[in-house]
Amino acid sequence: MEFPKLYGDREVTREKWREWVEGLARYTEVKISDELATPSYKSLPEFTALQNSADNTFEREMKKLDEISLNSGEESDYALGWAQWYILDKLRPAWRNEVFGENAFPEDLLKKSI
């Protein structure tokens, strides 16, 4: 079955680029927050100011995925990009060595991983 083409090549490239940039930024934010939520950091007095933003970051991102619609705008780039990088962590941890190479969009790296 052939699906109708809803977007042109320009729109697809833009979406892939936004998911790469914004998704990678969100992925980094979540990874750092997860690290800050570990007991070794939570015991530091400096952590108190960060606690609200560091706790349950992964769960918040998963909830955002549930709430995304076609009308979500830029938030979908962050959330869907983050989800792709997160899945790549599980399927292809070496993606970090490829992230700045050619065809390093998360969608393309996922295709290589399956």
C-alpha positions in Angstrom: 0.0 0.0 0.0 1.4 3.4 -1.0 0.8 6.2 1.4 0.2 9.7 0.0 3.1 12.1 0.2 2.0 14.8 2.7 5.3 16.8 2.7 7.9 17.8 0.2 11.6 17.0 0.5 12.2 20.4 2.0 9.8 19.9 4.8 11.1 16.4 5.5 14.7 17.7 5.7 13.6 20.5 8.0 11.8 18.1 10.3 14.8 15.8 10.4 17.1 18.7 11.1 14.9 20.0 13.9 14.6 16.6 15.5 18.4 16.3 15.3 19.1 19.7 16.9 16.2 20.1 19.3 16.0 16.4 20.2 19.7 16.2 20.9 19.4 19.2 23.1 16.5 17.7 25.0 18.4 14.3 25.2 21.4 16.1 26.8 19.1 17.9 29.3 17.5 14.7 30.3 20.8 12.8 30.7 22.2 15.5 32.8 19.1 15.7 35.0 19.2 11.9 35.4 22.8 12.1 36.5 21.9 14.9 39.0 19.1 12.8 40.4 21.6 10.1 41.6 22.3 9.8 45.4 25.9 11.1 44.9 24.6 14.4 43.7 21.4 14.6 45.8 23.5 14.7 48.9 25.2 17.9 47.8 23.8 21.2 49.3 24.1 22.8 45.8 21.6 20.2 44.5 18.7 21.6 46.4 18.0 24.4 43.9 18.0 21.9 41.1 16.0 19.2 42.6 12.6 20.1 41.1 14.0 20.2 37.6 16.1 17.0 38.0 13.4 14.8 39.6 11.3 12.7 37.2 12.7 14.2 34.0 12.3 10.9 32.1 8.7 10.6 33.2 7.9 14.1 32.1 9.4 13.5 28.7 7.4 10.3 28.2 4.2 12.2 29.2 5.0 14.8 26.5 5.2 12.1 23.9 1.7 11.0 24.9 0.4 14.5 24.5 1.9 15.3 21.1 -0.4 16.0 18.2 0.1 17.3 14.7 -0.5 20.7 16.1 2.2 20.6 18.7 4.6 22.7 16.8 8.2 22.9 17.9 7.5 20.9 21.0 7.1 17.8 18.8 10.6 18.3 17.4 12.1 18.3 21.0 10.0 15.3 22.2 10.2 13.1 19.1 13.9 13.9 18.6 14.6 13.1 22.3 12.7 9.8 21.9 14.8 8.8 18.9 18.1 9.5 20.6 16.9 7.7 23.7 16.0 4.6 21.6 19.3 4.8 19.9 20.9 4.6 23.3 19.4 1.2 23.7 19.9 -0.1 20.1 23.1 1.6 19.0 25.1 3.2 21.8 27.9 4.0 19.3 25.6 6.7 17.8 27.5 9.2 20.0 30.6 8.7 17.8 28.5 9.3 14.6 26.3 12.2 15.7 28.3 14.8 13.8 28.9 12.8 10.7 27.0 12.5 7.4 23.5 11.1 7.6 23.5 11.4 11.4 19.9 12.2 11.7 18.4 10.1 14.4 15.9 8.6 11.9 18.7 7.5 9.6 20.8 6.0 12.5 17.7 4.1 13.7 17.2 2.6 10.2 20.9 1.4 10.4 20.2 -0.1 13.8 17.2 -2.2 12.9 
